[in-house]
Amino acid sequence: MRSSTRRLSGSSEMSSGSAMFRRIEFRVHCHATEKEERVLRAFTQVSGVDNPDVRTTEGHYGNRIAVFTAVVKDSEAIDEFWQRVREAKELEEVLRTLDRRVDADCRLYLRFDKQEAYLGRVRLADHDDVIAAKAKVAAYPAKRERALEIVREYFEGGRAHGSHS
């Protein structure tokens, strides 16, 4: 399996930090049958990043796969991401399924429908054709229970609801 890495433009890593989330990592696969510009459009719709790193690899049958990735650390960009999720009315589903989305390492996992994102809609998905997001919760002590508490507080307490105090 061969792979190479390139950057579409600029840097895919934003700096700073968020009080509730340290970073959000985004990843999507662009298969040989897909147009990169369409996958980039979907990726940007969900992540807010229009200049991801792109690593090219080869699938099991020799097919080309481009993997787009980006890490968002800037607290404003993180808040904007959660605002997009809230505006899409997906925050309620995240909260309803929160227990199965947060792991022991205080990471919150989300999967967004790639086709819906291409059409301009942010929708959670439970299939494989997705834009994956992994948010690192700033929990101290770094325990799952504390991370769940912090995420609920963030979503229910206002930050993801548009009020920035």
N, C-alpha and C positions, 0 to 999 in steps of 0.2 A: 504494500500500500504506500503510494507516494503522496507527499503533500508539500505545499508551498504556501507562503503567507504574503499578502500584500495589503496595503491600506488604500481605500477608495479615495480619501482626501483628508487632510488634517489629522487630528487626533481623536480617537474614539474614547478616550478617558477624560472625564471631567473631574475637577478636583474640588476640595472643600470637605463637606461632610454634612450629615443630617443628625439632628438630636435623637431621632428614633431609628433611623436606618443608616448604616455605615456606607452601604453601596447597593446598587442593583445591577446584576449581570444579566445581559440579554444575549440570546443565541437563536439562530435560525439556520436551517439547511436549505440550500437552493440546489435542487436536483437538475440534472442535464436537460430534462424536459421543460424546465421553467426558465423564464427570462429574468436575469439578475436585476434589471431595473424595476421589475414588478415586485420581486421579493424585497428589494431595498425600500420601495414605497411602503410595503406592509410593515417592514421592520421599523421604519421611521414613524409610522402611524402609532405604533404601540410604544416604542422606546423614547421617541423624541430625538433620537440620534440619526443624523443623515450621513455620517462618515465612519461607518464601522470598520473594524479590521476584517479582512477577508482571507480565510485560509482555504486553499484548494486541496482537495484530497480525492482519492479514488474509491469508489464503492466496490462491493464484492465482485461484481461482474465487469469491472473496469470502467464503469460509468463515472463521469466527473461530478463531484459534489463540492459546492462552495459553501463554506460555513461562515456566516456573518456573526461577529461578536462585538460587544461594547460593554464597558463598565461605566456606570454613572455614579459619581460620588458627590456631586454638588447638591446641597440641600434644596435649593430652589428647583433644580431639574427633577429631583426626587419627588418633591411636592407636586410639580406639574404632572409627573407620571401618575401619581395617585389621583390627582384631579381628573385626568382623562378617564381613569377607571371609574371614578365616582360618577362623572357625567354620562358614562355609558351604562349606568345603573348596574354595575357588576360588583360594587363594593359589598352589597348585601350578601351576595353569593360567597364572596371571599370570607366574610365574617361567619356565615352559616357553616362553612366547611373548613374553618380555620384550624381546628384540631388536627385534621389530616394533612394540612399544608405546611406545618412548622415542624422541623426536625430537632433532634437533640443538640445540634450545633447552632441553634437559633437562626436557621435560614427558613424563609418563607418562599414556597415554590408556587408559581403560577404558570399556566399554559394558555396562550391566546391563539385563536383561530387565525391562521395565516391568510386564508381566502377572504374572510370577513375584514381583516385589517387592510388588505389590498383595496377593498371597496370603501374604506374610510371608517369602518366600525371596529370598536374595541370590544371583543367578545371572548369570554373564557371558553375553553375547549377541553374535551376529555378524549380526544383522538390524537393521532400521531403527527398530523401536518400542522405544526404549531410554531409559534414564537415563544420560546421558554424564557421565563424571568425568574431570577433567584435573588431575593432581597435579604441581605444580612441585617438582622435586627441588633441594635445596640443595647444589649441586655447586660446588666450587671446586678447580681452575679450572672454569668453566662449559663443560664439554665432555661430549658424549654418552657417551664411554667412562667418564668419571668418574661420571656419573649412573647408568649401568648398574651399576657397582661399588657405589655407595652403596645403591641399591635392593636389590641382592642381599644386601648386608651387613645391611640393615634387616630384610628378610624372613627370612633364614636365621639372623641373629644374635640374635633374641630379642624385639626391640621389638614386632613384629607377632604374636608368639607368646604374648603375655600377660605377659611378665616386664618390669617397668619398673625399670631400674637407675638 
